[in-house]
Amino acid sequence: MMTVSDTHVYTLHFFGTLRDDFVTDYCPAGTALTMNERTFTLINLRTDQAGMLGILRHLHNSGCLLLALAIENRESETTRNMHLPQSEPQR
């Protein structure tokens, strides 16, 4: 069972652009970033629920759209995925 204070490893996939210094300014050490032309993915994001909400809010306020979220649960060695509709947003 997950609790609010548990630390998990997340992968987030977004539509939008990201400032070059976002990972160093807002993400825990060890977080990796892959960028494409119109999307980006944050990998190995190790944080608790409060940290995740802060990152999601900052990215939302920056105009980024969450496309997918995956949580790696080390205790049960399973991954929970939530995929949002893949239609590309119109701007």
C-alpha positions in Angstrom: 0.0 0.0 0.0 1.3 3.5 -0.9 1.3 6.3 1.6 1.7 10.0 1.0 5.2 10.1 2.4 6.5 7.1 0.4 9.2 7.8 -2.2 8.7 6.3 -5.6 10.4 6.4 -9.0 8.3 8.1 -11.6 8.4 8.5 -15.4 6.5 11.5 -16.8 5.8 12.2 -20.5 4.7 15.7 -21.5 3.7 17.7 -24.6 5.3 21.1 -24.5 8.7 22.7 -24.1 11.0 22.8 -21.1 13.5 25.3 -19.9 17.1 24.0 -20.1 17.6 24.5 -16.4 14.4 22.8 -15.2 15.9 19.5 -14.2 18.7 21.0 -12.2 16.4 23.6 -10.6 13.4 21.4 -9.8 14.1 17.7 -10.0 16.0 15.4 -7.6 19.5 14.3 -8.4 19.5 11.3 -10.8 16.5 12.5 -12.9 17.1 12.2 -16.6 15.5 14.2 -19.4 14.9 13.1 -23.0 13.5 15.7 -25.4 11.9 15.5 -28.8 10.7 18.3 -31.0 7.3 18.8 -29.1 7.5 16.4 -26.2 9.8 15.5 -23.3 10.1 12.7 -20.8 11.4 12.9 -17.2 12.9 9.5 -16.2 14.0 8.2 -12.8 12.2 10.9 -11.0 12.6 9.8 -7.3 10.3 11.8 -5.0 7.4 11.6 -2.6 3.8 12.7 -3.4 4.4 16.3 -2.3 7.4 16.6 -4.6 5.5 15.1 -7.5 2.6 17.5 -7.0 5.1 20.5 -7.0 6.7 19.3 -10.2 3.3 18.7 -11.9 2.0 22.1 -10.9 5.1 23.9 -12.1 4.9 22.1 -15.5 1.2 22.8 -15.8 1.7 26.5 -15.0 4.4 26.5 -17.7 1.8 25.3 -20.3 3.0 21.6 -20.5 0.4 18.9 -20.9 0.8 15.5 -19.1 0.5 12.7 -21.6 1.6 9.7 -19.5 2.6 8.9 -15.9 4.3 5.6 -14.7 5.1 4.7 -11.1 7.7 2.1 -10.4 7.0 0.4 -7.1 10.2 -1.3 -6.0 8.6 -3.4 -3.2 6.4 -5.4 -5.6 8.6 -4.9 -8.6 5.6 -3.8 -10.7 5.0 -0.7 -12.7 1.7 1.1 -12.7 0.9 3.1 -15.8 -1.7 5.7 -16.4 -1.9 6.7 -20.0 -3.9 9.7 -21.0 -5.5 10.1 -24.5 -2.8 10.3 -27.1 -4.5 12.9 -29.3 -2.2 15.8 -29.8 -3.5 19.0 -28.2 -4.3 21.9 -30.5 -2.7 25.2 -29.7 
